Amino acid sequence: MITGTTRGGEEWTPHFVEALDQEKCIGCGRCYKVCPRTVLDLVERELDDDDDDEDDNMMVMSIANGLDCIGCGACGRVCPKNCYTYAAA
């Protein structure tokens, strides 16, 4: 397991983004704005609506470059829908 210390000397373990639940995502972009790396990207998701014949589309986040994640967890802290799952390395 990777561990480090903060400037204050406390032990810190990074938790890297493992998954993003696009069914919960509302595409607000908060996580994209706080990510210090190019981990996330906005993509189009089709919505199925039984009442209409037309398919609607919605923009949601996706993990574009998961290996660029530094384990800061900022994306999950700002997510209003709790879409993120993390794993310690």
C-alpha positions in Angstrom: 0.0 0.0 0.0 1.3 3.5 -0.9 1.4 5.9 2.0 2.9 9.3 2.5 2.9 12.2 4.9 1.3 15.6 4.8 3.3 18.8 5.4 2.1 18.6 8.9 3.6 15.1 9.3 0.4 13.1 9.4 0.2 9.8 7.5 -1.8 10.0 4.3 -3.0 7.1 2.0 -4.1 8.1 -1.5 -7.3 6.6 -2.7 -7.4 6.3 -6.5 -10.6 6.6 -8.5 -11.8 3.1 -9.5 -15.2 3.7 -10.9 -17.8 6.3 -11.7 -21.5 5.5 -11.7 -22.9 7.2 -14.8 -26.5 6.3 -13.8 -26.2 8.6 -10.8 -24.1 11.4 -12.6 -26.0 14.6 -13.4 -23.2 16.1 -15.5 -22.7 19.1 -13.3 -19.0 19.2 -14.0 -17.9 19.9 -10.4 -15.5 17.0 -10.3 -14.0 18.0 -13.7 -13.3 21.5 -12.3 -11.5 20.3 -9.2 -9.4 17.5 -10.7 -5.8 18.6 -10.9 -5.1 16.0 -13.6 -6.8 15.0 -16.9 -8.6 12.0 -15.3 -12.2 12.9 -16.3 -14.0 13.7 -19.5 -17.6 14.7 -20.3 -19.4 12.2 -22.6 -22.8 11.7 -24.0 -25.2 9.2 -22.4 -28.4 8.1 -24.0 -31.5 8.2 -21.8 -34.3 5.7 -22.4 -37.7 7.1 -21.9 -40.7 4.7 -22.3 -43.2 7.6 -22.8 -41.5 9.2 -25.8 -40.5 7.7 -29.1 -37.4 10.0 -29.3 -34.2 9.2 -27.4 -32.9 12.1 -25.3 -29.2 12.5 -24.6 -27.4 13.7 -21.5 -23.8 14.7 -20.8 -22.2 12.8 -17.9 -18.7 12.3 -16.6 -16.5 9.4 -17.5 -13.0 8.2 -16.4 -10.8 9.1 -19.4 -7.3 8.7 -17.9 -7.6 6.7 -14.7 -3.9 6.1 -14.5 -3.3 9.9 -14.2 -5.3 9.9 -10.9 -3.1 11.1 -7.9 -5.5 9.8 -5.3 -6.5 13.2 -3.8 -10.2 12.3 -3.7 -11.3 15.9 -4.6 -13.8 14.6 -7.2 -15.7 12.5 -4.7 -15.8 15.3 -2.1 -17.5 17.7 -4.5 -19.9 15.2 -6.2 -23.5 15.9 -5.1 -24.6 12.4 -6.1 -21.8 10.3 -4.6 -20.9 8.7 -7.9 -17.3 7.7 -7.2 -15.7 4.5 -5.9 -12.1 4.5 -4.8 -9.4 1.9 -4.1 -6.2 2.3 -2.1 -3.0 1.2 -4.0 
